[in-house]
């Protein structure tokens, strides 16, 4: 039976980097990157009539498609499926699929510093980080903490190697108990 792990966390907290390493080290490991499920700008505008698109919320994503794709792959020959993204622990139909959950936290300064090294399409407008990204992260984090249906392991992005080791340990523990 396949093990499904939900890896959430703030923007630029290292989720994708951790998953790339896991795919190299764990046989039959498949990763779903939530970023591949963003709606196009035109599609997203329909979810935000009369206002700017908030890319930090579920309506900006094709979350139902992500759930369907994960369910399809659960019936194939994978030992581990990792679903990573900033909102994967905030969408109940997806959370129901997880055997374990992990959330990577990070400071405002680290998130901002890392975000400045990335290119986004569409690009962040003036004040987007301060007015949308960071407040959105705080809301996402609070929602995860309040959700009694999950008990995520919280990790700090300030120590990337420790984060990777902890995630790998969770995966191995789930595999050994499966």
N, C-alpha and C positions, 0 to 999 in steps of 0.2 A: 504494500500500500504506500502511496506517495505521501511525503511530508510536505506540508505547505506552511511557509513562514511569511509573516507580514513584517516588512521592514519600513517603518515610517520615520519621519524626522524633518527637521527644518531644511530650508533651502540651503544647498551647498554643505550639508552636514557629512557627506562622504558615503551616502547610501550606494550610489552607482559604483564608486571605486571599490567598495567592499564586495559588491556582487561580482564585479569583474574578477577579483581574486578568488572568490568562492568557485566560480565556474571553472577556473584553472585547476583548482585543488580537489574538488568534489565531483566524482563521476556521476553522470546522469543528472546533472543539476541544470535546471532551466530557470531563467530570470525573466520576469515581466517588469518592464520599466514603465511606470505610470506616465512619464513624459511622452511616450509614444501614443497616448490616448487623449492628448489635448485636441479640442475641437479647432477647426480652422477659425480664423478671425470672423469670417462671415457667419459661420455656425454659432460661434460664441456670442456674437452680438444679439442673436435671437433670444438668448437666455438672459440678457441684460438690457431690455428695451429702455431707451432713453437715457442710458448712463454708460460709463466706461466699463469695459470687461474687467472683471476681477479674476485674474488667472490663478488666484490662490484658493479658489473654492470649487466644490464638486460640479456646479453647473457649467464650468468651463471645460469639463472633461467628459469623455464618453465612458463613464464608470460602468454602465451596464454592459458595454462591449468588453471591458476588461474582465468583469465577472464571468461572462460567457466564455471568453477565451481561456481563462484559468480553468474553469470547469471542464472544458473540452480536453485540455492537456492533462488534467488529473486522471483521465482514463487511458492515457498513453504510458509508454515505458519510461517514466522518470522516477528517480528516487527522491528528488527534492525539487520543489518549485518555490522560488522566492519572488514575492511580489513587493516591489519597492517603489516608494513615492511619498510625497509630503502629505497626501490625504488617504493613504491606503488603510490606516487604522480608524478613519472617520466615516467609512461607508459601510453600514451594517451588513448588506448582502455579501460584501467581500470579507469582512471580519469573520463571518460565520464559517468561512473555509479554512481559517488559519489554525494550525496546531500550536503555534507559538507566535508571540508578537514582541517586537523590539522597537524602541523609539530612540533616535539619536537626537540629543539636545545640543544646543550651542548658544554661545553668547551673541548678543546683538553685534558687537564689534567683529567677531569672527565671521558671522554670516555676511555682514556687509563687505568685509575685506574680500572674502571668497567670491561673492556675487559680482564684484567689480572686475574680476578676472574672466567672467563668462560673457558670451554673446547670446542675446535672446532675440527670438523672432516671434512677435514683434518686440522691438527693443523696449527696455524700461524707460518710461517717460520721467520727467523731472518729479522728484518726490515719491516715486513709486515704492521704493524700498521703505522709506520712513512712514508713508501713509497707508500702504497696502500690505507689502510683504511682511514686515516685522509685526504689525498688529495681527495680521492673519495667522502668522506662526504662533503667536501667543494664544490666540483663540483655539487653534488646532491642538496645541499642547494641553490646554485646560480641558478641552473636550475629551481627550484621551485619558487624562488623569481622573476625570469624573466618571468615565464609563466603567461600570461595575462588571460588564461582560468580558472585559479583557484585563489582564494583569501583565502589561508589557515590562520587559527588562529595559530600564532607562540607562543609556550610555551617554558619555560626554564626548562630543566631536573634537575637543581640544587635544585628545590623545588618540589619533587615528589607529595606531597599532593595537592599542588596548581594545578599541571598538571592534576591529577586525577579529581579533582573537576571541572576544566574547561572542560575537555572532557565529563564528565557526564552531565554538563550543556548544552553542545552542543547537545548531544544525546537527552536530555529531550526537548530542544527547537525544534529540528527537529520533534520529536514525536508529540508535541503539535500542530505544524503547519501542520501536515500531515492529 
